[in-house]
């Protein structure tokens, strides 16, 4: 029997998870990553892994790496909705329970990337910049003039996917018009108020903008990973990640021209009447850890005929970060595609068709939900914001309704 050969373009969260799963299933797999080494493009902030993502990691990773994931992640923490004066509107408790497969986790994106890159000698190939594919995906062409062969080609190369550009050129991303300024404050410098220290929070002023904060502590970072993060990120001690977002016109100036100090100044100007602890967090964050993030999203596309090329994660369904489900959806893709490709008795094209049918359904549902959350986060409708804050207070006062309303929070 001929062994299926799978080529994965992109060594991100979804692509690496899929590679581990296929390797464990005995499928021949190769990952082609344009970075020249594991440490060339280390970037990112805290990422929330929900039960969908945890289940996918457990299913695909070898036991040694699953154990490292559990050891180097924190629990998700209770999620809070707060006013700009840090008054609690509602707090959703998340019970991690005894089973990490069904739990919420907080992990540094850099730490997660290093973990997923491990134990893939001979499979993960760096310095391979994808240019195009030919022969229906069987031939993969790289910028250095080399080529590789595969029976199935997976585009896991992110939101600006070159595989998608060739495979589905009509699938586009659009600018939502929202701009987020994000930063990190090492916890050693934080001395946070209790609620900000205990878990992630959405901070809701009366209209036009919002702020998100989330503490991250890495209880078991190994020496290799710890050495990779710049000291200012305080990886071994943890950090508070924060994000301020509003529509582009709200800022009344061009943000792309500003450095970290300039972006901090913009945020501080807009929150000067908020709780002083929030200003202190922004003011004390290292300028090098502050950046501008334009918020883009993909748009759903009509079903296509399955073939030997398919997409995974942001390459298929790029979404805003406002529900924190992008990485989890990519991991869900990896688990499903791994199961389909490693299942005996069906052709590769049929397996991909089964995957794509389900992936489009939950993937673009996540895109729509994420965009709705983004629009609500920056809504200028003061009456709607006031009503929502009132609803949160009401649910807090009626615990049974609160439990019912948020039973599935963070698992979509």
C-alpha positions as CSV (number, residue, x, y, z in Angstrom):
1,X,0.0,0.0,0.0
2,X,1.3,3.5,-1.0
3,X,2.1,5.7,2.0
4,X,0.3,9.1,1.9
5,X,2.8,12.0,1.8
6,X,1.5,15.3,3.3
7,X,3.2,18.6,2.9
8,X,2.3,21.4,5.3
9,X,3.2,25.0,4.4
10,X,3.7,27.0,7.6
11,X,5.1,26.1,11.0
12,X,2.5,27.9,13.2
13,X,0.2,26.5,15.8
14,X,-2.2,24.6,13.6
15,X,0.4,23.3,11.1
16,X,2.7,22.0,13.8
17,X,-0.1,20.4,15.8
18,X,-1.2,18.6,12.6
19,X,2.3,17.4,11.9
20,X,2.6,15.8,15.3
21,X,-0.8,14.1,14.9
22,X,0.0,12.7,11.4
23,X,3.4,11.5,12.6
24,X,1.8,9.7,15.5
25,X,-0.7,8.1,13.0
26,X,2.2,6.9,10.8
27,X,1.5,9.3,7.9
28,X,4.6,10.7,6.1
29,X,4.6,14.4,6.7
30,X,6.9,17.4,6.1
31,X,6.5,21.0,7.4
32,X,8.0,23.8,5.3
33,X,8.6,27.0,7.3
34,X,10.1,30.2,5.8
35,X,11.8,31.3,9.1
36,X,15.4,30.2,9.1
37,X,15.3,28.8,12.7
38,X,12.9,28.1,15.6
39,X,13.9,31.4,17.2
40,X,13.9,33.8,14.2
41,X,10.3,35.2,14.4
42,X,9.4,34.8,18.1
43,X,6.4,37.0,18.7
44,X,3.0,37.2,20.4
45,X,1.3,37.5,23.7
46,X,-0.7,35.3,26.0
47,X,-3.1,32.8,24.2
48,X,-6.1,31.2,25.8
49,X,-6.5,27.5,25.0
50,X,-10.1,26.4,25.6
51,X,-11.3,22.8,25.8
52,X,-11.5,22.5,22.0
53,X,-7.8,23.4,21.7
54,X,-6.8,21.3,24.7
55,X,-8.5,18.3,23.3
56,X,-6.8,18.8,20.0
57,X,-3.3,19.1,21.6
58,X,-3.9,16.0,23.7
59,X,-5.0,14.0,20.6
60,X,-2.1,15.1,18.4
61,X,0.9,15.6,20.6
62,X,3.1,12.8,21.9
63,X,2.6,12.3,25.7
64,X,6.0,14.0,26.5
65,X,4.9,17.3,24.8
66,X,1.4,17.1,26.2
67,X,2.9,16.9,29.7
68,X,5.2,19.9,28.9
69,X,2.2,21.9,27.7
70,X,0.3,21.2,30.9
71,X,3.3,22.0,33.0
72,X,4.0,25.3,31.3
73,X,0.5,26.7,31.1
74,X,-1.6,28.4,33.8
75,X,-5.3,28.0,34.2
76,X,-7.6,30.3,32.3
77,X,-8.7,32.2,35.4
78,X,-12.2,33.7,36.0
79,X,-13.3,36.1,33.3
80,X,-14.5,39.5,34.4
81,X,-16.5,42.4,32.8
82,X,-15.6,45.7,34.5
83,X,-16.4,49.3,34.2
84,X,-13.7,51.8,33.4
85,X,-13.5,52.5,37.1
86,X,-12.8,48.7,37.7
87,X,-16.2,48.1,39.3
88,X,-17.3,44.5,38.7
89,X,-20.2,44.0,36.4
90,X,-20.0,40.2,36.2
91,X,-17.3,37.6,36.8
92,X,-17.5,34.2,35.2
93,X,-15.8,31.5,37.2
94,X,-14.1,28.7,35.3
95,X,-13.5,25.5,37.3
96,X,-10.4,23.9,35.7
97,X,-11.4,20.5,37.2
98,X,-9.1,17.5,37.5
99,X,-8.9,16.8,33.7
100,X,-6.6,19.2,31.8
101,X,-8.0,17.9,28.5
102,X,-11.4,19.6,29.4
103,X,-9.9,22.7,31.0
104,X,-9.0,26.2,30.0
105,X,-5.3,27.1,29.8
106,X,-3.3,30.3,29.6
107,X,0.0,30.0,27.8
108,X,2.6,32.3,26.2
109,X,2.4,32.1,22.4
110,X,6.2,31.9,22.3
111,X,6.3,29.1,24.8
112,X,3.6,27.2,22.8
113,X,5.5,27.6,19.6
114,X,8.7,26.3,21.0
115,X,6.9,23.3,22.5
116,X,5.1,22.5,19.2
117,X,8.4,22.8,17.3
118,X,10.1,20.2,19.4
119,X,10.6,16.5,18.5
120,X,10.1,17.2,14.8
121,X,13.6,16.5,13.6
122,X,13.6,15.5,9.9
123,X,10.0,16.8,9.6
124,X,10.2,20.6,10.2
125,X,12.3,22.3,7.5
126,X,13.3,25.9,8.1
127,X,14.3,28.4,5.4
128,X,11.7,27.1,2.9
129,X,9.7,30.1,1.6
130,X,6.7,28.8,-0.4
131,X,6.2,30.4,-3.8
132,X,3.6,28.2,-5.5
133,X,2.4,24.7,-6.1
134,X,2.0,22.8,-9.4
135,X,0.4,19.6,-10.6
136,X,-2.6,20.0,-8.4
137,X,-0.5,20.4,-5.2
138,X,1.8,17.4,-5.9
139,X,4.8,19.7,-6.6
140,X,5.8,22.4,-4.1
141,X,8.1,25.2,-5.3
142,X,10.2,27.3,-3.0
143,X,12.0,30.7,-3.3
144,X,15.5,29.1,-3.2
145,X,14.7,27.2,-6.4
146,X,14.2,23.8,-4.7
147,X,11.0,21.7,-4.9
148,X,9.3,19.0,-2.9
149,X,6.7,16.5,-3.7
150,X,3.5,15.6,-1.8
151,X,0.2,13.8,-2.3
152,X,-1.6,16.4,-0.2
153,X,-0.7,20.0,0.3
154,X,-2.0,21.9,3.4
155,X,-1.9,25.7,3.5
156,X,-1.3,26.5,7.2
157,X,0.7,29.7,6.4
158,X,-1.4,32.2,8.2
159,X,-3.7,35.1,7.4
160,X,-1.6,36.3,4.5
161,X,-1.5,32.7,3.0
162,X,0.2,32.3,-0.3
163,X,-1.4,28.9,-0.7
164,X,-4.9,30.5,-0.3
165,X,-4.0,33.2,-2.8
166,X,-3.4,30.5,-5.4
167,X,-6.0,28.0,-4.3
168,X,-8.9,30.4,-3.6
169,X,-7.9,33.8,-5.0
170,X,-11.4,35.2,-4.4
171,X,-11.1,34.5,-0.7
172,X,-10.2,37.9,0.8
173,X,-9.6,39.6,4.1
174,X,-11.2,43.0,4.9
175,X,-10.1,45.8,7.2
176,X,-12.7,46.2,10.0
177,X,-11.5,49.7,10.6
178,X,-10.6,48.8,14.2
179,X,-7.2,49.5,15.6
180,X,-5.8,47.9,18.8
181,X,-2.8,49.0,20.8
182,X,-1.4,46.1,22.8
183,X,1.3,45.8,25.4
184,X,2.8,43.8,28.2
185,X,3.7,44.7,31.7
186,X,6.0,42.2,33.6
187,X,4.2,41.1,36.7
188,X,7.2,41.8,38.8
189,X,6.5,45.5,38.1
190,X,2.7,45.3,38.3
191,X,1.3,45.1,41.9
192,X,-2.1,44.6,40.3
193,X,-5.6,45.2,41.9
194,X,-7.1,41.8,42.8
195,X,-9.5,41.4,39.9
196,X,-6.9,42.2,37.3
197,X,-4.5,39.7,38.8
198,X,-7.0,36.9,39.0
199,X,-8.0,36.5,35.4
200,X,-8.8,38.1,32.0
201,X,-11.1,41.1,31.9
202,X,-13.0,43.1,29.4
203,X,-13.2,46.8,30.5
204,X,-16.3,48.6,29.2
205,X,-16.5,52.4,29.2
206,X,-19.8,54.0,28.2
207,X,-19.0,53.8,24.4
208,X,-16.6,54.0,21.5
209,X,-13.7,51.9,22.9
210,X,-12.7,49.1,25.3
211,X,-9.8,47.6,27.0
212,X,-8.8,44.0,27.7
213,X,-6.4,42.7,30.3
214,X,-5.1,39.2,31.0
215,X,-2.4,38.1,33.4
216,X,-0.1,35.2,32.3
217,X,2.1,33.2,34.6
218,X,4.3,30.3,33.3
219,X,4.6,28.0,36.3
220,X,7.0,25.6,34.7
221,X,8.9,27.2,31.8
222,X,12.0,25.1,30.9
223,X,15.4,26.7,30.5
224,X,15.4,26.5,26.7
225,X,12.2,28.4,26.4
226,X,12.9,30.9,29.1
227,X,16.2,31.9,27.4
228,X,14.3,32.8,24.2
229,X,12.0,35.5,25.5
230,X,13.5,39.0,26.0
231,X,13.9,40.0,29.6
232,X,11.4,42.8,29.3
233,X,8.6,40.3,28.7
234,X,9.3,38.7,32.0
235,X,8.5,35.2,30.8
236,X,9.6,33.3,33.9
237,X,7.8,35.7,36.2
238,X,4.8,36.3,34.0
239,X,3.2,39.4,32.6
240,X,0.0,41.3,32.2
241,X,-1.1,41.6,28.6
242,X,-3.4,44.6,27.8
243,X,-5.1,45.8,24.7
244,X,-6.9,49.1,24.0
245,X,-9.1,49.1,20.9
246,X,-11.3,51.6,19.0
247,X,-12.3,52.5,15.5
248,X,-9.5,54.2,13.4
249,X,-11.3,57.6,13.3
250,X,-11.7,57.6,17.1
251,X,-7.9,58.2,17.6
252,X,-7.9,61.3,15.4
253,X,-4.3,60.7,14.3
254,X,-2.3,58.3,12.2
255,X,-1.1,55.6,14.6
256,X,1.2,53.8,12.2
257,X,3.8,56.5,12.5
258,X,4.1,56.2,16.3
259,X,6.7,54.2,18.2
260,X,5.9,52.4,21.5
261,X,6.1,55.5,23.6
262,X,3.9,57.4,21.2
263,X,1.3,54.6,21.3
264,X,1.3,54.6,25.1
265,X,0.8,58.3,25.1
266,X,-2.3,57.9,22.9
267,X,-3.8,55.3,25.1
268,X,-3.1,57.3,28.3
269,X,-4.8,60.3,26.7
270,X,-8.0,58.3,26.1
271,X,-8.1,56.7,29.6
272,X,-7.1,59.6,31.7
273,X,-10.6,59.7,33.4
274,X,-10.5,55.9,34.0
275,X,-9.3,54.2,37.1
276,X,-5.7,55.4,37.8
277,X,-4.4,51.7,38.0
278,X,-5.1,51.3,34.3
279,X,-3.1,54.4,33.4
280,X,-0.3,53.1,35.6
281,X,-0.3,49.8,33.8
282,X,0.1,51.5,30.4
283,X,2.7,54.0,31.7
284,X,4.9,51.3,33.2
285,X,4.8,48.9,30.2
286,X,8.1,48.8,28.3
287,X,7.8,50.7,25.1
288,X,9.4,47.9,23.1
289,X,6.5,45.6,24.2
290,X,3.8,48.0,22.8
291,X,2.6,47.7,19.3
292,X,-0.2,48.6,16.9
293,X,-2.5,45.9,15.5
294,X,-4.9,46.7,12.7
295,X,-7.9,44.4,13.0
296,X,-8.7,42.4,9.8
297,X,-11.0,39.5,9.2
298,X,-11.8,37.0,6.4
299,X,-15.2,36.8,4.8
300,X,-17.0,33.4,4.3
301,X,-16.7,31.9,0.8
302,X,-19.0,29.5,-1.0
303,X,-18.1,25.8,-0.8
304,X,-15.5,24.6,-3.3
305,X,-14.8,21.3,-4.9
306,X,-12.4,19.3,-2.8
307,X,-9.0,18.3,-4.2
308,X,-5.5,17.6,-3.0
309,X,-5.0,21.1,-1.6
310,X,-6.7,22.5,1.5
311,X,-6.3,25.2,4.1
312,X,-6.1,25.2,7.9
313,X,-6.3,27.9,10.6
314,X,-6.0,31.6,9.7
315,X,-5.2,30.6,6.1
316,X,-8.8,29.3,5.9
317,X,-10.7,31.5,8.3
318,X,-8.8,34.4,9.7
319,X,-10.7,36.2,12.4
320,X,-10.4,39.1,14.8
321,X,-8.8,38.4,18.2
322,X,-11.9,39.6,20.2
323,X,-13.2,36.2,21.3
324,X,-9.8,34.6,21.7
325,X,-10.7,31.6,19.5
326,X,-8.4,31.9,16.5
327,X,-5.7,29.5,17.8
328,X,-8.3,27.1,19.2
329,X,-10.1,27.0,15.8
330,X,-6.8,26.2,14.1
331,X,-6.1,23.4,16.6
332,X,-9.6,22.1,16.0
333,X,-8.8,22.1,12.3
334,X,-5.6,20.1,12.9
335,X,-7.4,17.5,15.0
336,X,-10.1,17.0,12.5
337,X,-7.9,16.9,9.4
338,X,-5.5,14.5,11.1
339,X,-8.3,12.2,11.9
340,X,-9.6,12.3,8.3
341,X,-6.3,11.9,6.6
342,X,-5.2,9.0,8.9
343,X,-8.5,7.1,8.6
344,X,-8.2,4.0,6.5
345,X,-10.6,3.2,3.7
346,X,-11.1,6.6,2.0
347,X,-9.2,8.5,-0.6
348,X,-7.2,11.6,0.3
349,X,-9.6,13.8,-1.7
350,X,-12.6,12.3,0.0
351,X,-10.9,12.8,3.4
352,X,-10.2,16.4,2.6
353,X,-13.8,16.9,1.4
354,X,-15.1,15.6,4.7
355,X,-12.8,17.9,6.6
356,X,-13.7,21.0,4.6
357,X,-17.4,20.5,4.9
358,X,-17.2,20.5,8.7
359,X,-14.4,23.1,8.9
360,X,-16.3,25.7,6.9
361,X,-19.3,25.3,9.2
362,X,-17.6,25.9,12.5
363,X,-14.7,28.0,11.1
364,X,-16.8,30.7,9.5
365,X,-19.3,30.6,12.4
366,X,-16.3,31.5,14.6
367,X,-15.3,34.3,12.1
368,X,-18.8,35.8,12.4
369,X,-18.9,35.5,16.2
370,X,-15.5,37.1,16.4
371,X,-16.4,40.0,14.2
372,X,-19.6,40.6,16.2
373,X,-17.6,40.8,19.4
374,X,-15.2,43.2,17.8
375,X,-18.0,45.5,16.7
376,X,-19.6,45.4,20.2
377,X,-16.2,46.2,21.8
378,X,-15.9,49.5,20.0
379,X,-19.6,50.3,19.6
380,X,-20.6,54.0,19.8
381,X,-24.1,53.2,20.8
382,X,-24.2,54.4,24.4
383,X,-27.7,53.2,25.0
384,X,-26.8,49.6,24.0
385,X,-23.7,49.6,26.1
386,X,-25.7,50.9,29.1
387,X,-28.3,48.1,28.6
388,X,-25.6,45.5,28.3
389,X,-23.9,46.6,31.5
390,X,-27.3,46.5,33.2
391,X,-27.9,43.0,32.0
392,X,-24.5,41.9,33.4
393,X,-25.4,43.4,36.7
394,X,-28.8,41.6,36.7
395,X,-27.2,38.2,35.9
396,X,-24.7,38.7,38.8
397,X,-27.7,39.2,41.1
398,X,-29.4,36.0,39.8
399,X,-26.7,33.3,39.9
400,X,-28.8,30.5,38.3
401,X,-29.4,32.7,35.3
402,X,-25.8,33.6,35.2
403,X,-24.7,30.0,35.2
404,X,-27.1,29.2,32.4
405,X,-26.2,32.2,30.3
406,X,-22.5,31.5,30.4
407,X,-22.4,27.7,30.6
408,X,-20.5,27.6,27.3
409,X,-18.4,30.7,27.7
410,X,-15.0,30.4,26.1
411,X,-15.7,27.0,24.5
412,X,-16.9,28.2,21.0
